[in-house]
Amino acid sequence: MNSQRHDNQNTAPDDKDPQAPDAPKVAVEDVTEIPLGHNERDVAGWQRWLLYSICVLYTAFHLYSLNVAPMETWAFRISHVAGGLVIGFLLTTAATLNRTANPRALTTPQLVPLLASATAIGYAAFCIGLAWYLREVGGQPNPPDWVFEHMRYALIGGTGIALLSSWIFHSPANRVHWPDWLLSLAAIVVAAFIIFALARWRMAAGTSFVGTTEFLVSLTGILLILEMTRRVAGLALVIITGVFLFYAFAGPWLPGILEHRGYSFPRFFSYVYTDNGILGPTTAVSSTYIILFITFAAFLQASKVGDYFVNFAFAAAGRARGGPAKVSIFASGLMGMINGTSAGNVVATGSLTIPLMKKVGYHPRSAGAIEAAASTGGQIMPPIMGAGAFIMAEITGIPYTELAIAAIIPAVLYFLSVYFMVDLEARKMGMTGLRGDQLPQLGDMLRKVYLFIPIIVLIGALFMGYSVIRAGTVAMISAAVVSWLTPHWMGPRAILRALELGAKMAIPLVAVCACAGIIVGVISLTGVGARFASMLLGIAQVDVTIPIINWTIEGSGQLLAMFFAMCISILLGMGMPTTAAYAVAASVVAPGLQRLGIDPLVAHFFVFYFAVISAITPPVALAAYAASAIANTDPLRTSVTSFKVGLAAFIVPFMFFYSPALLGEGTWGEIARVVVTASIGIYLLTASVQGWFFGHMVWFLRIGLLIGALSMIAGGWMTDLLGITIGGVLVALQLLFKKQTGELAASADKGAGPPRQ
């Protein structure tokens, strides 16, 4: 009932008409400030300064290690995950906070688990501290046997009690709850032990030689990662990870390609905590590229350059028909490429654009869907692509610059399709844009165009041959320097604030990348990815036959295999941020596509696109859910509408296969032809979906337009000619129908007599 009531409200009661003379000027300052999450603490006092210091040191540690003094790879990644867990547990709570409740003193039911957990984890910390002391000061390489025997049981027991206590006892809103202090300490103990025993860990983990200590420490680390992922990303990714963990042990009893011999607990959990799992490609990217570019985004936010992006979008598109929706497309594209999640981009820009869309006449559900689709598109927008391009470069070995160039045309086609959807809906609904005096002046924005310098520096450095890390660092410095030309001058305090903000923004991605590493480890250990590749190959070799006319469609098996791969990529990506979704889907699906003979670039872009748009695919569509909360409408209906708005994104990846020129592979003439015909085809597709093509369309003409659209999108000369012919015929029919209806209306008006008395 509530969802229906919200859906029927186009505007709030106190909303003013945007065309009214006294309508307020659009507020576009601090739009990139992200509000506190539902379970994010706002700590005060000495805890605020402690958390601030830890965040600054965490980001500074990464920048120093990446640019000045590199650490040993495994130790660096272990420290990266542990630091993220520490900040995450201090920053978030296990449940939604009640910010109006007064802090309560510890009760007796809390004191018992507090003492038990603190004693156990404290003793585990003492044991690992003693081991380090004996090695570094006492010259004793290995401590007595009792040290690690005591540590492992104290660590797992104390962590279990702290986890249960964090779920049972509610946390205050302005200070860190005691279980979270202990969970942070447990994360440090896990990292300290693995680094201490790193030489043995490399050789023994995942083998029959692994001991009980390695098993219990790795199990503790995995439990901490799963809990942090639940806090920052919800249950969806944790449930998917749980399914894979179940599969790792249930393999001997499963049928067909899912069967495997099974693994012992010590071997499995220690294997997952290696560079084949948690410390593998996902954490490699989060500890380098993601932390770097999230910090770059924090510098843009601290210097107000991010606000300028949104202001520029309002000045350029705010007056157009359905202006705020078109602003959403431009602003979300600019901000989304430097934001690691689609949902995060929705929260950053949608808080301003969605209410304005509702004011100019968009249905709340449409407003949320447009913002969700546009923010999701930001993840495929080069040069940064929400850090997904860096994972792709890590996995495929293809140079980053090639990936960025290949992504340009598909990203343009995606945003073009969303723009057409928005424009046609505005035409159909007779909407207007915002008045000029409500918007930033374009001339003022053009005079501040130098604020784009950090992005230009980043692109220029990458194409001049600098490493991604060096280019990102230089761009970060340029953001601070550019701020000196504005009132928002970045001094030492602002730079430290940006470092703190970078750490807080990175924590969700650190957690989900580590959690995705668990899934990757299961896939690697069980070999299910290779079995899935064999299944795809088998599907591709069987062409579809129409029984009545006995017609075999050549190549249909390969198309069916790709469709199946699309479904699996979307399913695996549901509930995950971009980086984790792509990493998991690439491990399962991409090898199968490559065995079909598909080029690695095409195969990985295919998987990447569907992993990204899982954020707007029902039933679990994180970007659409975030937008629905702002639009005050039903989440599921919003996700269905966002699916419709982003429909072209489900077709573009298939275009890669049939028209590699869309990824820049071909002559200039081939690329130009495919781009033009695909653009026309996308327009026809959006017109068919919206039911508006030079006027309202009847259902059978919409079907004809859809056939023409798909023909032009296919990419061949014959299909292009077919699509152009269908489109031309339908244009003529629509114009003729429009003329006749206009003449009939005029005739009816002329022949109408005076009203009857």
N, C-alpha and C positions, 0 to 999 in steps of 0.2 A: 504493500500500500504506500509506504513512504517513497519508494522509488518512482511510482507512478505520479505521486504528487509533485516530486521534484522535477520530473521530466516535463510536466505541463507548465512549469514556470519558466518563462523566457527571461524575465528580469526580476531583480529584487524590487520590492515595493518602493524603495527610495532611489532607484536608479533614475537618472535623468536622460532624456533624449539626447543623443550625441549631436544632433543638429540644432538643439535649442540654443538660443543666444547666450544663455547663462551657463551652458555646459562647461564643466571644469576642464582645465588643460590636462592632458594625459600625463600622469606621474611616471617618469622613466628613470628615476634615480634609485640606486641600490636594488635594481631588479634582480641582480645576480646573487644577492644575499640569500643563502639557503636557510630556511627556518629550522629550528630544532626538531629532530625526529621524535616520534611518539615515545621512544624509550631512551632518549639522549639526555644526559644530565647537564644541568647548568650549575657546575660546582662553584663555590665561593671560597674566599679566604685563602689559607695556605694551600689547600688542595687545588685551587684554581691556578696558583703560581707553579705548583709542582707539575700539574698536567701540561701547562703552558711550556715549561722547561723541557719536559720529556718530548713533547711534539716537535719543538724547535731542534732539539738534539737529534731526533730521529730523522728529520728531513736533512739536516746538515750532515749527518753521518753518511747518508746516501750520496749527496752531492760531492762530499769529500772523497768517498771511495770511488765514485764513478769518474771523477775528473783529476784527482791528485794522486792518491795512494790506493790502488786496487787491492782488495782482500782476496784471500783464497776463495774460490767460487762457492764451495759448499758452506764454508763458515759464513760467508756473506749472505747467502740465501737463508740459512738457519737464523741468523741474527735479524734478517728482514722479517721473517714470519713471527719470530718471538717478540720483536718490538711492536709489530702490528697488533699482536694479541694483548700485550700489556696495555697499550693505549686504548684498544677496543674495550677491554674489560673495565678500565677506569672511566671510560666515556659513556658506556651504554649499560642498561639494566636488562634483566631477564624478562621483564614484562612491561607493559605500558605504564608510564608514570602517572601518579595522581599528584599534579603540581600544586593543588590547593590544600593537601593534607599537611598537618604539622608534623615535624620530626618526632619520632617516638624513641624512648629509651629502650635499651636492650632488655628483653624479658628472659625469664628462666628457660623457656623452650628454645630460645636462641643461644643462650650461653653454653649449653651442653654441646651442640654441634660446633659452635665457635671454638671452644677449647679443644675439642677433639681434632678438628680440621687444622687449626693453627698449630697445634703441637705436631701433627703428622707432617704437614708441608714444611713447617719450620725445621723439623728434624731432617727432612730430605734435603733442604737447603744447606743445613750444617754439614751433612755428609758430602755433598758435592763440593762445598767450599773447602772441606778438609782435604779432599782428593786433589783439588787444584793447589792448595797450600803445600802438601807433601811433594807435589811434582815441581812447583816453581821455586819453593824455598828450601825444602828438605832434600831435593834431588832424588826423590823416590818416584820412578815412573808410574808405578801402579800401587794404589793404596791396599791395605789389608782387605781380605775377602769380605769381611763383615760390613765394610763401608757401603758398598753398592747393594749388598743383600738387604741391609736395613733401608737404604734409600728407596729402592724400587717399591717395596710394600707400603712404606710411609707415603710415597708420592701418589700412587694410584688410589690408596684409601682416602687420604686427605682431599684429593681432587674430587673424588666421588661425593664426599660429604659436602664440600663447598658448592658443587654443582646443584645438588638437591636443595641445599639451603637457599641458593640464589633464586630457585623457582618457588620455594615455599614462602619465604619471608620477603615482604615488600621492601623495596629500596626507597630511601628518601630522595627527593629531587635535587637537592643542592649539595649533596656530599656523597662520596663513594661508599657503597655498602660493604660491610666486612667480607662477605664471600668473594666479592670482586677483587679486593686486595689479595686474597689468598690465591685466586685463580691466576692473577697476574704473576705472583711469585712462582706458582707451579709452571707457568710458561717459561719463566727464566730458568728454572731448574732443568726442564726438558732440554732447552737449547744448550745450557752449560754442560750437561752430560754428553750430548751428541758431539759437541765440539771437542770435549775432553777425549772421548773415545773415537774420534773421527777416523783414525787409521784402521782400527778394527771394524768400525761400522761399515766402511767402504767395502771391505772384503767379506764380512759375515752376513750383513743384512740381506734377507731374501734367500738365504741358503739354509741347509740343515745344521750349520755350525752356530746359528744364532742362539743366544742364551736367553734366560728368563728376564734378565735386566733389560736387554734391548727390546724384548717384546713388550714389557710393561711400560717402559718409557715411551715407545712409539705409540702404544695404545693411548696413553695419557695425552700425548700431543694431538692425536687424531680426535679425541673427545673434545679437547679445547677448541680445535679448529671448527668442528661441527657446531659447537655451541655458539661460537662467535659468528659463524655464518647464519645461524638461525636468528641471532639478534639483529644483524645488519641487512639481511637479504630475505628473511622470512623462511617458511618451512618448505617451499617448493624445491629448492636446490638440496636441502637436507634430505628430503624424502627420496629424490632421485638418487642421491649418493647412497642412501640406505638400501635402495633396490640393487645397486651395483655391489654393495658390500654383501648383501644376501646372496647374490649370484655367485660371488667368489667362493662361497662355502657350499652352495646348493648344487653346483655344477654336476657332480656325479649322478644326481637323480633327475636331471633335466633331459628333455628329448632333443634329438636332431642336432642342429648346429650349435645349440646352447650348451651341449654337454662338454664337460672337462673333468679332469681327474680330481680336482679339489686340492686344498692346501691347508697345512696346519696353521694355527693361530700365530705362533711366533714367526714363522716364515712369511706369512702374508703381511702382517702389520709392519714388520721391519722393512719389508720390500717397498711398501707404499711410502715409507719415510726416506726414500732415496731420490736420486735424480731421474728415476723411472716413474715417479709419482709426484708427491708433494714438492720436492725440490727440483722438479723437472721443468719443462718449457713454460708452463703457466707462471710459476714463481720466478723463473728467469726473466720473464717479461715484466711482471709486476715489480720486481726489485730493481729494474733498470728503467725501461721506457715508461711504464705507467706512473711510477713515483715521480719521474722527471717531468712528464707532461701534465700531471695533476698539479704539481708545484708551479709549472708555467701558467696553468689556468688560475691558480691562486694569486700569482703575481698580476695577471690581467685583472682579476677581481679587485685586488687591493689598490691597484693604480687607476681603477674605474674605467679601464679600457673595455672591459666586458660590458659595462653600461653603455659605452659609446656604440658598440655593435648594435645593441637594441635600439638606441636612439636613431642611429643611421637607418635601420630598417623601417622605423616609424616615419622618418622624414621621406624616405624613398617610396613607400607603398601605402602609407596611412590614408591618403586621399582616394585611393583606387576603390572601385566597387567592392564592398565587403572588406574594406581596408585592414582591420585588425587581423583577419584570417591570413591575408597575404603578408602582413608584418610577421605573423607567427612563423610562416614558411621561411622568410629570410633570417629572422632572428634566431630561430631554432637551428637552422643550418649553420650559422656562424658559431653559435655557442655549443651546439651538439658535437662538433668535431673535436672540441677540446674537453668535452665532458665524457667521463668514462662509462656513463650509463644513460639509457634513454629515459628512464624514470627520473633520474636526477636532473636532466635537461628540462623535462616537463615541469618539475617543481620550480626550477630557476626562472624560466621565461613564461610558463603558463599562468603563474599567479597574476600576471599583468594582462596577457593577451586574451585569456579565456573570458574574464568578465567583460572586456571590451567587445569581443565577438558577440556575446549575449546582448549587449546594448544595441548593436547595429542590426540585430534581427536574427542571428543564428540561434537555432535550437540549442539548449544547453548540451544535449548529447552530441550534436554536430560540432560545437565549439571544442569540447573535450577531445573528440575524435580527431579533429584537424590538428590540434596541438600535439597529440600523441603521435600521429603519423609524421608530422614535421620533425619532432624531436627524435624519433627513431631514424629518420633519414639523415640526421646529423652524424650518426654513427658510420655512415658510408660516404661521408663527404671528405675528400682529401683536403689538405695534406695529412691530417692527423687521424681521422676516421675512428675517433674514440679509442685509440691505442690498438684497435684490431689489426691494423696494417702491420704493426710491429710483431705481433704474434705470428701473423702469416709469414712475414719475412724470416722469423726464427724457425718456423716449422718447415717451410719450403726451400729455404736457401736462396730465394729470388731476391735481388737487391730491392731495398725499400723504395728507391726512386722509381723503379719500374712498376711497382705495385701502385704507387700514388698516381702515376700517369694513366695506368690502366683503369683506375677507379673513376676518372673524371667524367667520361661520357655516361656510364650507368648512373652515377649520382645525379647528373643533370637531368637525365630522363626520369628518374624517380621524382625529383622536385618539380619537374615540368608536369608530371601527372597529377601531383597534389595540387599544383597551381590551377590546372584545368578544372579539377574537381571543385575547388573553392570558387573559381570564377563562374562556372556554369551554375552552381547552386545560388550564387549571388544574383545572376541574371534571372534565374527561375523565380526567386523570391522577391525580386525588385529591390534589392538592398542598395544602400549607399555607403560611402566611406565617411571618414571623420573630416571635420572642417580644418582648414589650414591653420587657423589661429589656435587650435587645440594641440597642434603637433610641433615638434622641433622643426626649425627652418632648415631646408636642405642646404641653403647657402652656408649657414653656420656649420653644418656637419661637414661640408666639403672643405671648409677652412681648417677643420681639425682632422683631415684625412691622414695626417702624419701618425695618428694613433693606430693605423694599420701597420706601422713599421715593424712591430714585433713579429707579426705573421709573415710579412715580406722577408724579414731577416731569416726566419726559420726556413722558408721555402728556398731562398737564395743559398743559404748555407748547405742545405741538403743537396741541391743540384750543383753546387761547386765542389762536391766530393767530401765534405766534412762528415764525420760519423754522426749517427742520429743523436748520440749522447752529447757530443760537442755542439751540434746545431741547436739542440734544445736548451743547453746551458747558455749559449750566446743569445738566443731569443729571450730567455728569462732575464738576462742582464739588460737587454735592450728595452724590455717592458719597464724596468725600473728607471732607466735613463729617459725614456719617452715621458714618463710621469713628471719629470722635472720641467716639462714644457706646459704643464697643466696646474690648476690649483691643488690637485691631489698629489703633492710632491711626496715621493717615497724616500723617507729618511731611514735611519737604522731601526727605529721602532716599527715603522710600516713594513720593512723587510722581514723583521722577526715575526710580525703578525702574519705575513704571507707564508713564512715557513711553518708556523703553527697551523694555519688554515690548510696548507698542502697536506700535512700529516693527517688531519681530521678527514679531509676529503678522500684520502687514499685508503683509509682503513677498510671500508666496505669492499674495495677491489682487492686488497691484499687477502682478505678472508675468503672471498669467493674464488680467487685464483688458486689459493691453497686447497680449498675444498674441491675445485675442479681437478686438481692434481691427484686427488684420491681416486676419482673416476678414471682418469688417464692411467693410473697405476693398475687398476683392475683390468682395464682393456688390454694393457701391455702384458700383464701376467697371464691372463686367461686366453689371449689370442682371439677374442671374439671379433675384433676388428677385421682380422684376416678371413674369418668365417663369413662375416657379413659381406666382404668384398667378393668372395666366391659365390654367394647367393645372388648378388647384383649381376655378376657375370652370367650366371645361369638364366636369370630373368631376361637379360638383354639378348640372349641367343635364341629366344623363342618369340617369333613374330606373331602378331594377333591375326586371326582369320575370322572373317564374317561368314557364319555358317550358311545363311540363306543363299547368298550369291557366290559362296566359295571363293572369296577374294582375300588374299593374304596381303596385309599392309607391310611392305618392307620397311625396316627400321623402327617399327612400332615397339618391338621388344626393348630397344634401347631407350625410347621415350618413356616406356612404362617403368624401366629401371630408374630413370632419373626422377620420375614422379614419386616413386617409392623412396628414393634418397631424399627428396624434398620433405616428405612427411616425417621421416626419421629425424632430419635436421631440425625441423620445427618442434617436434616432440621433445628432443633432447635439450633444446634451447629454452623451453617454457620455464619461466620463473627465474632465469639466470640473466645477469648483466652480459653485455656484448662479449667481453673478453672470455669469460668462462664458457658461454654458450658456443662460441666458435671453437675454442680449444677442445671441448668434448666432441662436438660434431665432426671436427677435422680428424680426430683420432678414429672415429667409427666409420664415417661416410666417405671422406675424401680418398682413402686408399682404394675403395671399391670403384669409385668413378675413374680413377687413374687406370685401373685394370680393364676398364671398358675402352681404353685407348684415348681418353680425354686428356688434353694437355693439363699439366699440374696447375698452371695459372687459372685456367677455366674451372677446373675441378674445385680449387680452393675458394675462388670467388663465388662459385655456385653455393658452396656450403656456408660461406661467410654471410651472404645475403639472407639466406633463410634463417640462419642463427640470429641475425639482427632483427628481422621482422617477426620473429617469435614474440617480440615485445608488444605487438599489436594483433596477435593471432589468438582468438578465443580458444579455450576457455580461460587460460592463464596468460593474461596480457598485462605485464607490469606497467608499461607506459600508459596504457588506456586506463588502468585502475587508478594510477596517480592523477591522471587528468580528470577522471570522474569525481574524485574527491574535491578538486578545485571547482569543477562545474556544478557540483551538487546534484549529480544524476546517477542513474543505475550503472554500476561497473560493467556488468555483462553486456548490457545494451550498448554502452559506449565502446566496448571492445569490438562488438560486431560492426558498428558504424566505422570505427577506425580501420578495421579490416577492409571495408568497402573503399574508404578514402585512399588507402595504400595498396589497392588492388594491383596496380601496375607493377609493384615490386615483386609480385608473385610470378610475373611473366618475364620480367627483364632477365633473370638468371638463365632461363631457357634460351633467351636470345644470344647469350654468350656462346652456347654450343653451336647453334645454327649460324650465327654471324660473329665469328671471333673479331671482326673489324671493330665491334663495339668496345673491345678491350685494347684497341690501338694496334691490332695485329693485321696488317694489310696496307695497301697503297692509300694515298690520300684520297683518291677518287672513290675507292671502295668504302672507306670510313665515312666520307661525306654522304654518299648515297644511303648507306645504312642509317646514319643519324637522321637524315631528312625523312626517310620513309618510316622509321621507328617513331619519330616525333609525331608525324601525321597519324600513324596507327594508334598511338597513345591518346591523341585527342579524340579519335573516333571511339576508342574504348571508354574514355571518361564520359563522352556524350551519351553513349549507350547506357552506362550505369546510371547517370543522372536523369536520363529521359528527356534531354533538352538538346536539340540540334536545329538552330535557327527557329526555335519554338518548341512546344511540347510535342513528344513523339508517341505514337501508338505502339503497342507492344510488339507487333510483328515487324515494324520498321526498326525497333531497337535490336531485335534479333539479327536482322540483316546488317545493321551497323556493327554489331559485335563480330559477325563473320568477316566483314571487311576489315575491321581493326586487327583481328588475329592474322588475317592474310598479309597485311602490311608489316606486321611485327615479325613474321616468319623469316624475312630477309632475302628470299630468292626473287629473281626477276619476274617469274610467272606469277608468284603470289602477290608481288607488289602491284603488278598490272591488274590482277583481279581485285585487290583492295581499292585501288584508285577508281576502277570502274564502278564498284559497288558504292563507294563514297560519292562519286559524281552523280550517279542515278538518285541516290537518297537526298543529296543536296537539291537537285531539281524537283524531286517530289515534295520535299519540305517547303521550298519556296513557292511552288504551285499551290500547295495546300494552304499556306499562309496567305497567299494572294486571294484565293477563293473565299476563305473564311472572312478575310477583311472586306471583300466586296459584298458578301452576304450580310455581314453586320451593318455595313453602310446602307444597303438596300432596305434592311429591316428598320433602321432608324428613319429613313426617308419615308417609308410607307406607313409608319405608325401614326394613327390618328390621335385626336385628343382623348384623354382618359375619360372613361365612362363615369357618369354621375351616380 
